[in-house]
Amino acid sequence: MAVSDFQVVIGLEVHAQLLTRSKIFCTCTTAFGGEPNAHVCPVCLGLPGALPALNRSVVEMAIRAGLALGCTIKPKSIWARKNYFYPDLPKGYQVSQYELPICEGGEVPVAVEGTERIVRLVRIHMEEDAGKNVHDVSPDGSSGVDLNRAGVPLLEIVSQPDIRSSDEAVEYLRTLRAILMALGVNDGNMQEGSLRCDANVSIMRKGASEYGTRCEIKNMNSFRFLKAAIEYEVRRQVELVESGGKVEQETRLFDPDRGETRSMRSKEEAHDYRYFPEPDLPPVMVEPALVERIRATLPELPRARAARYQKELALSSYDAENLVADAAVASWFDAALAAYGKGPEAAKKVANWVTGEIARLANETGEAPASWKLSPDRFAAVLRLVDAGTIGGPGAKQVVEEVFRTGADPAAVVQAKGLAQVSDEGAIEAAVDKILAASPGEVEKHRSGKKNLTGFFVGQIMKEMKGKGNPAVVNALLKKKLGS
């Protein structure tokens, strides 16, 4: 099996739930969770005679996304019925768009290992979500249907087959997620299914002019699963072709436990869905004035924000890209920097905390920046305590964690936990003398030229002082005592 002899060809279809308070064609809430079938009405349930009424915010958010991604906003788009049977689709059809979507064209820039490419978009269209099948919901193992998600508004963003590796696919999805979050049209929560994607994967021998037969991998909701699914599917297709077989067009599912894709059904084409214009909804007519009004409200997009961070704050591309991956985190960073101080040194210090310890705490708790008890002002207060020599690095880490979890005043945490740093030369000198006296061999080696032992001495002294010794004073006294 020689995967390197083949070119991978990938196109992604991304489904992004819009951040509207109500569903696309009714007033039911879009809130996640709730008791099964609690957020429903005759429209969601597909009851006979129920008529849809379009949520204007859905159209405005679709235009917003289209403008940010360089799409052409169509002055007229048409709703269509996509007919198929599935237990979680009680109407027997999904209201979507087909021949005339609201957005066409556009592009997403991706950069992998320093190489930048453009992934072209085919279209963006609006549609309603289906419900959800829930399995093993009773003692006899039977399944049920939860229609709380039925009618939740989605954007489907369809790329051209321009992606050439699993890494590019992940970077494309990361970039798109960051843009949608910055626009305020999607929350980026892949675990809850508000952002998920299907990957169309095919292979062709290098030098060939025609794409191979594609297989679609459905409903992936993490970057890790997307990468693993594509890589498995590529290996499967290469092995099949190299053994003389033929790739059959089909829809597959990724099993994360086994790390493999498996067949779900034969792949449908557009004619299988019997698309036809939705008779209960008029065409969507978009006035140029609405487009321009929305264009005027577009925020600074992640790519531009990262470039600004690098130019004005001298942040590395790594730090800048990590910060702008979530618009709310980037805004928190901006506020913390404004509260603490200006300049590249301050920016680097704040960025290190945000992408390091604070990111760890956020991952542990699952809290978004809006819920953090560690406000930008409180965080700036912690950094000022470090600058004043009141606490050291280990103490600062404890204070940040405590404030993140409780929202307590940083100075009060320092006092309550006894984290104040010892700067008294007498106390530190006593600890230095004790460690040097207990380590005569290391002292002799250091004086013979093994200067890397300085770190050993500092570590032992800090251990003796329970991490509270002022590092600057410790190092100064060590230098004096060791004569170097």
Helices and strands as residue ranges (DSSP letters): G 3-5, E 6-17, H 42-45, H 56-68, E 72-73, E 76-77, E 79-83, E 93-97, E 103-104, E 107-112, E 115-128, E 132-134, E 144-146, E 153-159, H 166-183, E 195-205, E 215-220, H 223-242, E 250-255, E 260-266, G 270-273, E 276-277, E 284-285, H 288-295, H 302-313, H 317-324, H 327-340, H 344-353, I 354-358, H 359-365, G 369-371, H 376-387, H 393-406, H 410-417, H 425-438, H 440-447, G 451-453, H 454-464, H 471-482
